[in-house]
């Protein structure tokens, strides 16, 4: 099956009456949980990005509380990957590099605060360094003033 280009889809959506467009959106939301979450974000939370970022941080904090009960490194690695997967999904929703950098910085800060011995696992060391690289990449695209603020935080976490 040939997938239509975004331009073709956009043209076709402009031709559809509002009633049918509503039905298409609802069927798309029923199809996959991620679509439903993204639609809910666009409808209810996209107008207040700061509140959404605070919600992401709160959810991350809750997941780290659950993670602290784990003593097995295998389960800690799995838990960190799970948290990171959730964060990446929400950062896609945000579409804002400053917000994404802030959320990823919070994730790394929570790893430090949790006292997780990342040096005991090569995978955790790689995960941590990949986050540092990602954060620096996100920060490099921001305004100079924001870069300076975020680089101070990066220095505090990764040094």
N, CA, C and O atoms as a GROMACS GRO file, in nm:
protein
  636
    1UNK      N    1   0.084  -0.118   0.000
    1UNK     CA    2   0.000   0.000   0.000
    1UNK      C    3   0.089   0.124   0.000
    1UNK      O    4   0.183   0.135   0.079
    2UNK      N    5   0.059   0.216  -0.088
    2UNK     CA    6   0.135   0.341  -0.099
    2UNK      C    7   0.087   0.440   0.007
    2UNK      O    8  -0.033   0.463   0.022
    3UNK      N    9   0.180   0.498   0.079
    3UNK     CA   10   0.148   0.597   0.181
    3UNK      C   11   0.148   0.735   0.114
    3UNK      O   12   0.243   0.772   0.045
    4UNK      N   13   0.042   0.808   0.137
    4UNK     CA   14   0.030   0.942   0.079
    4UNK      C   15   0.124   1.038   0.148
    4UNK      O   16   0.158   1.022   0.265
    5UNK      N   17   0.166   1.139   0.074
    5UNK     CA   18   0.254   1.240   0.133
    5UNK      C   19   0.172   1.331   0.225
    5UNK      O   20   0.049   1.334   0.219
    6UNK      N   21   0.243   1.403   0.308
    6UNK     CA   22   0.178   1.494   0.402
    6UNK      C   23   0.101   1.603   0.326
    6UNK      O   24  -0.007   1.643   0.368
    7UNK      N   25   0.156   1.648   0.215
    7UNK     CA   26   0.090   1.751   0.134
    7UNK      C   27  -0.041   1.699   0.078
    7UNK      O   28  -0.141   1.771   0.076
    8UNK      N   29  -0.042   1.574   0.032
    8UNK     CA   30  -0.166   1.515  -0.021
    8UNK      C   31  -0.270   1.501   0.089
    8UNK      O   32  -0.388   1.530   0.067
    9UNK      N   33  -0.227   1.459   0.206
    9UNK     CA   34  -0.320   1.444   0.318
    9UNK      C   35  -0.377   1.580   0.358
    9UNK      O   36  -0.497   1.592   0.384
   10UNK      N   37  -0.292   1.682   0.362
   10UNK     CA   38  -0.336   1.817   0.397
   10UNK      C   39  -0.441   1.867   0.299
   10UNK      O   40  -0.543   1.923   0.339
   11UNK      N   41  -0.415   1.847   0.170
   11UNK     CA   42  -0.511   1.891   0.067
   11UNK      C   43  -0.644   1.821   0.083
   11UNK      O   44  -0.750   1.883   0.074
   12UNK      N   45  -0.639   1.691   0.109
   12UNK     CA   46  -0.762   1.614   0.123
   12UNK      C   47  -0.839   1.655   0.248
   12UNK      O   48  -0.962   1.660   0.246
   13UNK      N   49  -0.768   1.684   0.356
   13UNK     CA   50  -0.835   1.726   0.480
   13UNK      C   51  -0.905   1.861   0.465
   13UNK      O   52  -1.006   1.887   0.530
   14UNK      N   53  -0.852   1.946   0.378
   14UNK     CA   54  -0.915   2.076   0.355
   14UNK      C   55  -1.047   2.061   0.281
   14UNK      O   56  -1.133   2.149   0.289
   15UNK      N   57  -1.064   1.953   0.209
   15UNK     CA   58  -1.186   1.930   0.131
   15UNK      C   59  -1.296   1.864   0.213
   15UNK      O   60  -1.413   1.866   0.173
   16UNK      N   61  -1.262   1.806   0.325
   16UNK     CA   62  -1.359   1.730   0.404
   16UNK      C   63  -1.443   1.824   0.490
   16UNK      O   64  -1.389   1.918   0.550
   17UNK      N   65  -1.575   1.801   0.497
   17UNK     CA   66  -1.661   1.883   0.584
   17UNK      C   67  -1.625   1.861   0.732
   17UNK      O   68  -1.573   1.755   0.768
   18UNK      N   69  -1.652   1.960   0.818
   18UNK     CA   70  -1.614   1.952   0.959
   18UNK      C   71  -1.668   1.827   1.032
   18UNK      O   72  -1.599   1.771   1.117
   19UNK      N   73  -1.787   1.785   0.999
   19UNK     CA   74  -1.848   1.668   1.065
   19UNK      C   75  -1.767   1.542   1.037
   19UNK      O   76  -1.740   1.464   1.128
   20UNK      N   77  -1.729   1.523   0.912
   20UNK     CA   78  -1.650   1.406   0.875
   20UNK      C   79  -1.509   1.415   0.934
   20UNK      O   80  -1.450   1.314   0.971
   21UNK      N   81  -1.456   1.536   0.942
   21UNK     CA   82  -1.324   1.557   1.000
   21UNK      C   83  -1.323   1.517   1.148
   21UNK      O   84  -1.227   1.457   1.197
   22UNK      N   85  -1.430   1.550   1.218
   22UNK     CA   86  -1.445   1.511   1.357
   22UNK      C   87  -1.446   1.359   1.370
   22UNK      O   88  -1.380   1.303   1.457
   23UNK      N   89  -1.520   1.292   1.283
   23UNK     CA   90  -1.526   1.146   1.286
   23UNK      C   91  -1.390   1.083   1.256
   23UNK      O   92  -1.354   0.981   1.315
   24UNK      N   93  -1.315   1.144   1.164
   24UNK     CA   94  -1.181   1.094   1.133
   24UNK      C   95  -1.088   1.107   1.254
   24UNK      O   96  -1.011   1.016   1.284
   25UNK      N   97  -1.096   1.220   1.323
   25UNK     CA   98  -1.012   1.241   1.442
   25UNK      C   99  -1.046   1.140   1.551
   25UNK      O  100  -0.957   1.086   1.616
   26UNK      N  101  -1.174   1.115   1.570
   26UNK     CA  102  -1.215   1.020   1.673
   26UNK      C  103  -1.170   0.879   1.637
   26UNK      O  104  -1.124   0.805   1.724
   27UNK      N  105  -1.184   0.841   1.512
   27UNK     CA  106  -1.139   0.706   1.473
   27UNK      C  107  -0.988   0.693   1.483
   27UNK      O  108  -0.937   0.586   1.516
   28UNK      N  109  -0.916   0.801   1.456
   28UNK     CA  110  -0.770   0.799   1.470
   28UNK      C  111  -0.732   0.784   1.617
   28UNK      O  112  -0.637   0.713   1.649
   29UNK      N  113  -0.804   0.850   1.705
   29UNK     CA  114  -0.776   0.840   1.848
   29UNK      C  115  -0.808   0.701   1.902
   29UNK      O  116  -0.742   0.653   1.994
   30UNK      N  117  -0.909   0.635   1.844
   30UNK     CA  118  -0.944   0.500   1.886
   30UNK      C  119  -0.839   0.398   1.841
   30UNK      O  120  -0.824   0.292   1.903
   31UNK      N  121  -0.769   0.429   1.734
   31UNK     CA  122  -0.679   0.333   1.673
   31UNK      C  123  -0.558   0.300   1.759
   31UNK      O  124  -0.518   0.184   1.768
   32UNK      N  125  -0.501   0.400   1.824
   32UNK     CA  126  -0.379   0.378   1.901
   32UNK      C  127  -0.378   0.470   2.022
   32UNK      O  128  -0.421   0.585   2.015
   33UNK      N  129  -0.328   0.419   2.134
   33UNK     CA  130  -0.323   0.497   2.258
   33UNK      C  131  -0.239   0.623   2.242
   33UNK      O  132  -0.276   0.729   2.293
   34UNK      N  133  -0.126   0.613   2.171
   34UNK     CA  134  -0.040   0.730   2.150
   34UNK      C  135  -0.112   0.841   2.075
   34UNK      O  136  -0.095   0.959   2.106
   35UNK      N  137  -0.193   0.803   1.976
   35UNK     CA  138  -0.270   0.903   1.902
   35UNK      C  139  -0.369   0.974   1.995
   35UNK      O  140  -0.388   1.095   1.988
   36UNK      N  141  -0.432   0.897   2.082
   36UNK     CA  142  -0.528   0.953   2.176
   36UNK      C  143  -0.458   1.047   2.274
   36UNK      O  144  -0.509   1.156   2.303
   37UNK      N  145  -0.340   1.007   2.325
   37UNK     CA  146  -0.266   1.092   2.416
   37UNK      C  147  -0.223   1.222   2.348
   37UNK      O  148  -0.231   1.329   2.407
   38UNK      N  149  -0.176   1.210   2.224
   38UNK     CA  150  -0.132   1.330   2.152
   38UNK      C  151  -0.249   1.423   2.124
   38UNK      O  152  -0.237   1.545   2.137
   39UNK      N  153  -0.362   1.367   2.084
   39UNK     CA  154  -0.480   1.449   2.061
   39UNK      C  155  -0.525   1.518   2.189
   39UNK      O  156  -0.563   1.635   2.187
   40UNK      N  157  -0.520   1.446   2.301
   40UNK     CA  158  -0.557   1.506   2.430
   40UNK      C  159  -0.460   1.618   2.466
   40UNK      O  160  -0.502   1.722   2.517
   41UNK      N  161  -0.331   1.598   2.438
   41UNK     CA  162  -0.233   1.704   2.464
   41UNK      C  163  -0.267   1.827   2.380
   41UNK      O  164  -0.270   1.939   2.432
   42UNK      N  165  -0.292   1.807   2.251
   42UNK     CA  166  -0.321   1.920   2.163
   42UNK      C  167  -0.446   1.995   2.205
   42UNK      O  168  -0.452   2.118   2.197
   43UNK      N  169  -0.546   1.922   2.250
   43UNK     CA  170  -0.672   1.985   2.287
   43UNK      C  171  -0.669   2.053   2.424
   43UNK      O  172  -0.724   2.162   2.441
   44UNK      N  173  -0.604   1.989   2.522
   44UNK     CA  174  -0.619   2.034   2.659
   44UNK      C  175  -0.493   2.095   2.722
   44UNK      O  176  -0.504   2.174   2.816
   45UNK      N  177  -0.375   2.061   2.671
   45UNK     CA  178  -0.254   2.102   2.741
   45UNK      C  179  -0.156   2.184   2.659
   45UNK      O  180  -0.065   2.245   2.715
   46UNK      N  181  -0.172   2.188   2.529
   46UNK     CA  182  -0.074   2.255   2.445
   46UNK      C  183  -0.069   2.406   2.468
   46UNK      O  184   0.032   2.469   2.438
   47UNK      N  185  -0.174   2.464   2.522
   47UNK     CA  186  -0.178   2.609   2.545
   47UNK      C  187  -0.091   2.649   2.665
   47UNK      O  188  -0.053   2.766   2.677
   48UNK      N  189  -0.060   2.553   2.753
   48UNK     CA  190   0.021   2.584   2.872
   48UNK      C  191   0.136   2.484   2.883
   48UNK      O  192   0.128   2.384   2.953
   49UNK      N  193   0.243   2.515   2.811
   49UNK     CA  194   0.358   2.423   2.806
   49UNK      C  195   0.426   2.408   2.941
   49UNK      O  196   0.471   2.299   2.977
   50UNK      N  197   0.433   2.516   3.017
   50UNK     CA  198   0.499   2.509   3.147
   50UNK      C  199   0.428   2.413   3.242
   50UNK      O  200   0.493   2.338   3.314
   51UNK      N  201   0.296   2.415   3.241
   51UNK     CA  202   0.220   2.323   3.325
   51UNK      C  203   0.242   2.179   3.278
   51UNK      O  204   0.251   2.088   3.360
   52UNK      N  205   0.251   2.159   3.146
   52UNK     CA  206   0.275   2.025   3.093
   52UNK      C  207   0.413   1.975   3.133
   52UNK      O  208   0.430   1.858   3.168
   53UNK      N  209   0.512   2.063   3.128
   53UNK     CA  210   0.648   2.026   3.170
   53UNK      C  211   0.649   1.989   3.318
   53UNK      O  212   0.716   1.894   3.358
   54UNK      N  213   0.576   2.064   3.399
   54UNK     CA  214   0.567   2.031   3.542
   54UNK      C  215   0.501   1.895   3.564
   54UNK      O  216   0.540   1.821   3.654
   55UNK      N  217   0.400   1.863   3.481
   55UNK     CA  218   0.336   1.732   3.491
   55UNK      C  219   0.433   1.621   3.455
   55UNK      O  220   0.436   1.516   3.520
   56UNK      N  221   0.514   1.643   3.351
   56UNK     CA  222   0.613   1.544   3.311
   56UNK      C  223   0.713   1.522   3.424
   56UNK      O  224   0.748   1.408   3.456
   57UNK      N  225   0.758   1.631   3.484
   57UNK     CA  226   0.854   1.620   3.595
   57UNK      C  227   0.792   1.546   3.714
   57UNK      O  228   0.858   1.464   3.777
   58UNK      N  229   0.666   1.574   3.744
   58UNK     CA  230   0.599   1.506   3.855
   58UNK      C  231   0.586   1.357   3.827
   58UNK      O  232   0.608   1.274   3.916
   59UNK      N  233   0.551   1.322   3.705
   59UNK     CA  234   0.540   1.180   3.669
   59UNK      C  235   0.677   1.112   3.677
   59UNK      O  236   0.688   0.999   3.722
   60UNK      N  237   0.781   1.183   3.632
   60UNK     CA  238   0.917   1.130   3.641
   60UNK      C  239   0.955   1.108   3.788
   60UNK      O  240   1.015   1.006   3.821
   61UNK      N  241   0.921   1.202   3.873
   61UNK     CA  242   0.951   1.188   4.016
   61UNK      C  243   0.883   1.064   4.075
   61UNK      O  244   0.943   0.990   4.152
   62UNK      N  245   0.757   1.042   4.038
   62UNK     CA  246   0.683   0.926   4.086
   62UNK      C  247   0.750   0.797   4.040
   62UNK      O  248   0.762   0.701   4.116
   63UNK      N  249   0.793   0.794   3.914
   63UNK     CA  250   0.857   0.674   3.860
   63UNK      C  251   0.992   0.649   3.928
   63UNK      O  252   1.031   0.534   3.947
   64UNK      N  253   1.062   0.755   3.966
   64UNK     CA  254   1.188   0.738   4.037
   64UNK      C  255   1.165   0.687   4.179
   64UNK      O  256   1.248   0.613   4.231
   65UNK      N  257   1.056   0.726   4.241
   65UNK     CA  258   1.023   0.674   4.374
   65UNK      C  259   1.003   0.522   4.365
   65UNK      O  260   1.051   0.448   4.451
   66UNK      N  261   0.932   0.478   4.262
   66UNK     CA  262   0.915   0.334   4.241
   66UNK      C  263   1.048   0.267   4.214
   66UNK      O  264   1.072   0.155   4.260
   67UNK      N  265   1.134   0.333   4.142
   67UNK     CA  266   1.263   0.276   4.103
   67UNK      C  267   1.357   0.261   4.223
   67UNK      O  268   1.440   0.170   4.225
   68UNK      N  269   1.343   0.348   4.322
   68UNK     CA  270   1.431   0.341   4.440
   68UNK      C  271   1.412   0.213   4.519
   68UNK      O  272   1.502   0.172   4.592
   69UNK      N  273   1.296   0.149   4.506
   69UNK     CA  274   1.272   0.024   4.579
   69UNK      C  275   1.347  -0.094   4.517
   69UNK      O  276   1.362  -0.198   4.580
   70UNK      N  277   1.394  -0.078   4.395
   70UNK     CA  278   1.466  -0.184   4.325
   70UNK      C  279   1.610  -0.193   4.373
   70UNK      O  280   1.676  -0.090   4.390
   71UNK      N  281   1.657  -0.312   4.392
   71UNK     CA  282   1.797  -0.331   4.429
   71UNK      C  283   1.875  -0.401   4.319
   71UNK      O  284   1.997  -0.391   4.313
   72UNK      N  285   1.806  -0.469   4.233
   72UNK     CA  286   1.869  -0.542   4.124
   72UNK      C  287   1.901  -0.446   4.010
   72UNK      O  288   1.813  -0.373   3.963
   73UNK      N  289   2.026  -0.445   3.964
   73UNK     CA  290   2.068  -0.353   3.857
   73UNK      C  291   1.990  -0.376   3.729
   73UNK      O  292   1.964  -0.281   3.654
   74UNK      N  293   1.952  -0.499   3.703
   74UNK     CA  294   1.874  -0.530   3.583
   74UNK      C  295   1.741  -0.453   3.584
   74UNK      O  296   1.703  -0.392   3.484
   75UNK      N  297   1.674  -0.457   3.697
   75UNK     CA  298   1.545  -0.388   3.709
   75UNK      C  299   1.562  -0.236   3.709
   75UNK      O  300   1.476  -0.163   3.660
   76UNK      N  301   1.673  -0.190   3.763
   76UNK     CA  302   1.701  -0.046   3.760
   76UNK      C  303   1.722   0.001   3.617
   76UNK      O  304   1.669   0.105   3.577
   77UNK      N  305   1.798  -0.077   3.539
   77UNK     CA  306   1.821  -0.041   3.398
   77UNK      C  307   1.690  -0.039   3.321
   77UNK      O  308   1.663   0.054   3.245
   78UNK      N  309   1.608  -0.142   3.342
   78UNK     CA  310   1.479  -0.147   3.274
   78UNK      C  311   1.390  -0.028   3.314
   78UNK      O  312   1.322   0.030   3.230
   79UNK      N  313   1.392   0.006   3.442
   79UNK     CA  314   1.312   0.118   3.490
   79UNK      C  315   1.357   0.250   3.431
   79UNK      O  316   1.275   0.333   3.392
   80UNK      N  317   1.489   0.269   3.423
   80UNK     CA  318   1.541   0.394   3.364
   80UNK      C  319   1.506   0.403   3.216
   80UNK      O  320   1.470   0.510   3.168
   81UNK      N  321   1.517   0.292   3.144
   81UNK     CA  322   1.481   0.292   3.002
   81UNK      C  323   1.331   0.324   2.986
   81UNK      O  324   1.292   0.395   2.894
   82UNK      N  325   1.249   0.270   3.075
   82UNK     CA  326   1.104   0.296   3.070
   82UNK      C  327   1.076   0.445   3.092
   82UNK      O  328   0.998   0.506   3.018
   83UNK      N  329   1.140   0.502   3.193
   83UNK     CA  330   1.122   0.645   3.222
   83UNK      C  331   1.167   0.728   3.103
   83UNK      O  332   1.100   0.823   3.064
   84UNK      N  333   1.279   0.691   3.045
   84UNK     CA  334   1.332   0.766   2.931
   84UNK      C  335   1.240   0.755   2.809
   84UNK      O  336   1.225   0.851   2.735
   85UNK      N  337   1.181   0.639   2.788
   85UNK     CA  338   1.087   0.620   2.678
   85UNK      C  339   0.966   0.713   2.695
   85UNK      O  340   0.920   0.774   2.599
   86UNK      N  341   0.916   0.722   2.817
   86UNK     CA  342   0.802   0.810   2.846
   86UNK      C  343   0.840   0.956   2.823
   86UNK      O  344   0.764   1.032   2.764
   87UNK      N  345   0.958   0.994   2.871
   87UNK     CA  346   1.005   1.132   2.855
   87UNK      C  347   1.020   1.167   2.707
   87UNK      O  348   0.979   1.275   2.665
   88UNK      N  349   1.077   1.077   2.629
   88UNK     CA  350   1.095   1.103   2.485
   88UNK      C  351   0.961   1.120   2.414
   88UNK      O  352   0.947   1.202   2.324
   89UNK      N  353   0.862   1.041   2.456
   89UNK     CA  354   0.729   1.052   2.395
   89UNK      C  355   0.670   1.190   2.425
   89UNK      O  356   0.616   1.256   2.336
   90UNK      N  357   0.680   1.233   2.550
   90UNK     CA  358   0.625   1.363   2.587
   90UNK      C  359   0.702   1.478   2.521
   90UNK      O  360   0.644   1.580   2.487
   91UNK      N  361   0.832   1.460   2.503
   91UNK     CA  362   0.911   1.565   2.437
   91UNK      C  363   0.870   1.579   2.291
   91UNK      O  364   0.875   1.689   2.235
   92UNK      N  365   0.830   1.469   2.229
   92UNK     CA  366   0.779   1.478   2.091
   92UNK      C  367   0.652   1.560   2.089
   92UNK      O  368   0.630   1.639   1.997
   93UNK      N  369   0.567   1.541   2.189
   93UNK     CA  370   0.444   1.619   2.197
   93UNK      C  371   0.475   1.767   2.212
   93UNK      O  372   0.412   1.852   2.148
   94UNK      N  373   0.574   1.798   2.296
   94UNK     CA  374   0.609   1.938   2.323
   94UNK      C  375   0.653   2.010   2.196
   94UNK      O  376   0.606   2.120   2.167
   95UNK      N  377   0.743   1.949   2.121
   95UNK     CA  378   0.796   2.015   2.002
   95UNK      C  379   0.873   2.141   2.034
   95UNK      O  380   0.887   2.230   1.950
   96UNK      N  381   0.924   2.150   2.156
   96UNK     CA  382   0.995   2.268   2.204
   96UNK      C  383   1.130   2.222   2.259
   96UNK      O  384   1.134   2.143   2.353
   97UNK      N  385   1.238   2.272   2.202
   97UNK     CA  386   1.370   2.224   2.241
   97UNK      C  387   1.408   2.268   2.382
   97UNK      O  388   1.474   2.193   2.453
   98UNK      N  389   1.367   2.385   2.423
   98UNK     CA  390   1.396   2.431   2.558
   98UNK      C  391   1.325   2.344   2.660
   98UNK      O  392   1.383   2.305   2.762
   99UNK      N  393   1.200   2.312   2.634
   99UNK     CA  394   1.124   2.225   2.724
   99UNK      C  395   1.182   2.085   2.728
   99UNK      O  396   1.189   2.023   2.835
  100UNK      N  397   1.223   2.035   2.613
  100UNK     CA  398   1.283   1.902   2.607
  100UNK      C  399   1.414   1.898   2.685
  100UNK      O  400   1.440   1.802   2.758
  101UNK      N  401   1.494   2.001   2.669
  101UNK     CA  402   1.621   2.008   2.743
  101UNK      C  403   1.594   2.011   2.893
  101UNK      O  404   1.664   1.946   2.971
  102UNK      N  405   1.494   2.086   2.934
  102UNK     CA  406   1.460   2.096   3.076
  102UNK      C  407   1.417   1.961   3.133
  102UNK      O  408   1.456   1.925   3.243
  103UNK      N  409   1.335   1.888   3.057
  103UNK     CA  410   1.287   1.758   3.103
  103UNK      C  411   1.402   1.657   3.110
  103UNK      O  412   1.412   1.581   3.207
  104UNK      N  413   1.489   1.657   3.010
  104UNK     CA  414   1.603   1.564   3.010
  104UNK      C  415   1.702   1.600   3.122
  104UNK      O  416   1.760   1.511   3.183
  105UNK      N  417   1.720   1.727   3.148
  105UNK     CA  418   1.805   1.768   3.260
  105UNK      C  419   1.747   1.720   3.393
  105UNK      O  420   1.820   1.675   3.481
  106UNK      N  421   1.616   1.729   3.406
  106UNK     CA  422   1.550   1.682   3.527
  106UNK      C  423   1.572   1.531   3.544
  106UNK      O  424   1.597   1.484   3.655
  107UNK      N  425   1.562   1.457   3.434
  107UNK     CA  426   1.585   1.312   3.438
  107UNK      C  427   1.726   1.281   3.489
  107UNK      O  428   1.744   1.196   3.577
  108UNK      N  429   1.825   1.349   3.434
  108UNK     CA  430   1.964   1.325   3.477
  108UNK      C  431   1.986   1.367   3.621
  108UNK      O  432   2.059   1.301   3.695
  109UNK      N  433   1.923   1.477   3.662
  109UNK     CA  434   1.933   1.522   3.800
  109UNK      C  435   1.874   1.418   3.895
  109UNK      O  436   1.929   1.392   4.002
  110UNK      N  437   1.762   1.358   3.857
  110UNK     CA  438   1.699   1.256   3.940
  110UNK      C  439   1.786   1.132   3.951
  110UNK      O  440   1.788   1.066   4.055
  111UNK      N  441   1.858   1.098   3.844
  111UNK     CA  442   1.951   0.984   3.850
  111UNK      C  443   2.058   1.012   3.954
  111UNK      O  444   2.091   0.925   4.036
  112UNK      N  445   2.113   1.134   3.951
  112UNK     CA  446   2.216   1.172   4.047
  112UNK      C  447   2.160   1.169   4.190
  112UNK      O  448   2.224   1.116   4.281
  113UNK      N  449   2.042   1.227   4.209
  113UNK     CA  450   1.982   1.234   4.342
  113UNK      C  451   1.947   1.096   4.397
  113UNK      O  452   1.957   1.072   4.517
  114UNK      N  453   1.907   1.006   4.308
  114UNK     CA  454   1.868   0.871   4.351
  114UNK      C  455   1.987   0.790   4.398
  114UNK      O  456   1.970   0.688   4.465
  115UNK      N  457   2.106   0.834   4.361
  115UNK     CA  458   2.225   0.762   4.403
  115UNK      C  459   2.242   0.629   4.330
  115UNK      O  460   2.301   0.536   4.384
  116UNK      N  461   2.192   0.622   4.210
  116UNK     CA  462   2.204   0.499   4.131
  116UNK      C  463   2.350   0.483   4.090
  116UNK      O  464   2.408   0.575   4.031
  117UNK      N  465   2.409   0.369   4.119
  117UNK     CA  466   2.550   0.348   4.085
  117UNK      C  467   2.567   0.320   3.935
  117UNK      O  468   2.583   0.205   3.894
  118UNK      N  469   2.563   0.425   3.855
  118UNK     CA  470   2.569   0.406   3.710
  118UNK      C  471   2.703   0.352   3.665
  118UNK      O  472   2.713   0.290   3.559
  119UNK      N  473   2.807   0.375   3.744
  119UNK     CA  474   2.941   0.329   3.706
  119UNK      C  475   2.953   0.177   3.710
  119UNK      O  476   3.051   0.122   3.659
  120UNK      N  477   2.856   0.107   3.770
  120UNK     CA  478   2.860  -0.039   3.778
  120UNK      C  479   2.811  -0.107   3.650
  120UNK      O  480   2.828  -0.227   3.633
  121UNK      N  481   2.751  -0.029   3.563
  121UNK     CA  482   2.696  -0.087   3.440
  121UNK      C  483   2.738  -0.002   3.320
  121UNK      O  484   2.716   0.119   3.317
  122UNK      N  485   2.797  -0.068   3.223
  122UNK     CA  486   2.839   0.004   3.102
  122UNK      C  487   2.718   0.061   3.028
  122UNK      O  488   2.727   0.169   2.969
  123UNK      N  489   2.608  -0.010   3.030
  123UNK     CA  490   2.486   0.040   2.964
  123UNK      C  491   2.434   0.166   3.029
  123UNK      O  492   2.391   0.259   2.960
  124UNK      N  493   2.438   0.171   3.161
  124UNK     CA  494   2.393   0.292   3.230
  124UNK      C  495   2.487   0.409   3.206
  124UNK      O  496   2.443   0.523   3.193
  125UNK      N  497   2.617   0.381   3.199
  125UNK     CA  498   2.713   0.486   3.168
  125UNK      C  499   2.686   0.541   3.029
  125UNK      O  500   2.686   0.662   3.008
  126UNK      N  501   2.661   0.450   2.933
  126UNK     CA  502   2.630   0.492   2.796
  126UNK      C  503   2.499   0.570   2.790
  126UNK      O  504   2.489   0.670   2.718
  127UNK      N  505   2.399   0.524   2.866
  127UNK     CA  506   2.270   0.595   2.869
  127UNK      C  507   2.290   0.736   2.923
  127UNK      O  508   2.236   0.832   2.868
  128UNK      N  509   2.367   0.749   3.029
  128UNK     CA  510   2.390   0.879   3.091
  128UNK      C  511   2.466   0.972   2.997
  128UNK      O  512   2.431   1.090   2.985
  129UNK      N  513   2.568   0.920   2.929
  129UNK     CA  514   2.645   1.002   2.836
  129UNK      C  515   2.563   1.038   2.712
  129UNK      O  516   2.579   1.147   2.656
  130UNK      N  517   2.475   0.947   2.670
  130UNK     CA  518   2.387   0.978   2.557
  130UNK      C  519   2.292   1.092   2.593
  130UNK      O  520   2.261   1.177   2.510
  131UNK      N  521   2.246   1.092   2.719
  131UNK     CA  522   2.159   1.201   2.764
  131UNK      C  523   2.233   1.333   2.766
  131UNK      O  524   2.179   1.437   2.728
  132UNK      N  525   2.358   1.329   2.811
  132UNK     CA  526   2.439   1.451   2.812
  132UNK      C  527   2.456   1.504   2.670
  132UNK      O  528   2.444   1.625   2.646
  133UNK      N  529   2.484   1.416   2.578
  133UNK     CA  530   2.502   1.455   2.438
  133UNK      C  531   2.372   1.514   2.381
  133UNK      O  532   2.374   1.614   2.309
  134UNK      N  533   2.262   1.449   2.413
  134UNK     CA  534   2.131   1.496   2.364
  134UNK      C  535   2.098   1.634   2.422
  134UNK      O  536   2.051   1.722   2.350
  135UNK      N  537   2.124   1.652   2.550
  135UNK     CA  538   2.096   1.779   2.615
  135UNK      C  539   2.181   1.890   2.555
  135UNK      O  540   2.131   1.999   2.526
  136UNK      N  541   2.309   1.862   2.536
  136UNK     CA  542   2.398   1.964   2.477
  136UNK      C  543   2.354   1.997   2.335
  136UNK      O  544   2.363   2.113   2.293
  137UNK      N  545   2.307   1.899   2.261
  137UNK     CA  546   2.258   1.922   2.126
  137UNK      C  547   2.133   2.011   2.127
  137UNK      O  548   2.121   2.103   2.046
  138UNK      N  549   2.041   1.983   2.218
  138UNK     CA  550   1.920   2.064   2.230
  138UNK      C  551   1.954   2.208   2.272
  138UNK      O  552   1.897   2.303   2.219
  139UNK      N  553   2.046   2.221   2.365
  139UNK     CA  554   2.083   2.353   2.417
  139UNK      C  555   2.151   2.437   2.310
  139UNK      O  556   2.133   2.558   2.305
  140UNK      N  557   2.230   2.373   2.225
  140UNK     CA  558   2.306   2.448   2.124
  140UNK      C  559   2.217   2.522   2.025
  140UNK      O  560   2.263   2.616   1.959
  141UNK      N  561   2.090   2.482   2.014
  141UNK     CA  562   1.999   2.548   1.920
  141UNK      C  563   1.922   2.663   1.984
  141UNK      O  564   1.848   2.734   1.915
  142UNK      N  565   1.938   2.681   2.115
  142UNK     CA  566   1.861   2.783   2.186
  142UNK      C  567   1.930   2.919   2.181
  142UNK      O  568   2.044   2.930   2.137
  143UNK      N  569   1.860   3.021   2.228
  143UNK     CA  570   1.914   3.157   2.238
  143UNK      C  571   2.030   3.157   2.337
  143UNK      O  572   2.034   3.075   2.428
  144UNK      N  573   2.124   3.248   2.318
  144UNK     CA  574   2.246   3.253   2.398
  144UNK      C  575   2.220   3.265   2.548
  144UNK      O  576   2.289   3.201   2.627
  145UNK      N  577   2.122   3.344   2.588
  145UNK     CA  578   2.091   3.360   2.730
  145UNK      C  579   2.041   3.228   2.790
  145UNK      O  580   2.082   3.189   2.899
  146UNK      N  581   1.952   3.162   2.717
  146UNK     CA  582   1.904   3.033   2.764
  146UNK      C  583   2.015   2.930   2.767
  146UNK      O  584   2.022   2.847   2.858
  147UNK      N  585   2.103   2.935   2.666
  147UNK     CA  586   2.216   2.843   2.662
  147UNK      C  587   2.301   2.856   2.788
  147UNK      O  588   2.339   2.756   2.848
  148UNK      N  589   2.329   2.978   2.828
  148UNK     CA  590   2.412   3.001   2.946
  148UNK      C  591   2.346   2.942   3.071
  148UNK      O  592   2.413   2.880   3.154
  149UNK      N  593   2.215   2.964   3.084
  149UNK     CA  594   2.143   2.911   3.201
  149UNK      C  595   2.147   2.758   3.203
  149UNK      O  596   2.176   2.697   3.306
  150UNK      N  597   2.117   2.699   3.091
  150UNK     CA  598   2.113   2.553   3.085
  150UNK      C  599   2.252   2.492   3.098
  150UNK      O  600   2.267   2.384   3.156
  151UNK      N  601   2.353   2.558   3.044
  151UNK     CA  602   2.489   2.504   3.054
  151UNK      C  603   2.540   2.503   3.198
  151UNK      O  604   2.620   2.417   3.234
  152UNK      N  605   2.493   2.597   3.279
  152UNK     CA  606   2.526   2.594   3.423
  152UNK      C  607   2.470   2.467   3.486
  152UNK      O  608   2.539   2.400   3.564
  153UNK      N  609   2.345   2.436   3.453
  153UNK     CA  610   2.283   2.314   3.507
  153UNK      C  611   2.355   2.190   3.457
  153UNK      O  612   2.378   2.096   3.534
  154UNK      N  613   2.391   2.189   3.329
  154UNK     CA  614   2.463   2.076   3.272
  154UNK      C  615   2.595   2.056   3.344
  154UNK      O  616   2.633   1.943   3.378
  155UNK      N  617   2.665   2.166   3.368
  155UNK     CA  618   2.792   2.157   3.439
  155UNK      C  619   2.775   2.100   3.580
  155UNK      O  620   2.859   2.023   3.627
  156UNK      N  621   2.668   2.139   3.647
  156UNK     CA  622   2.644   2.090   3.783
  156UNK      C  623   2.612   1.940   3.784
  156UNK      O  624   2.649   1.870   3.878
  157UNK      N  625   2.545   1.892   3.682
  157UNK     CA  626   2.503   1.752   3.679
  157UNK      C  627   2.615   1.660   3.630
  157UNK      O  628   2.641   1.556   3.690
  158UNK      N  629   2.680   1.699   3.522
  158UNK     CA  630   2.771   1.607   3.455
  158UNK      C  631   2.917   1.622   3.494
  158UNK      O  632   3.001   1.546   3.446
  159UNK      N  633   2.950   1.717   3.579
  159UNK     CA  634   3.090   1.732   3.620
  159UNK      C  635   3.118   1.671   3.754
  159UNK      O  636   3.232   1.676   3.802
   0.00000   0.00000   0.00000
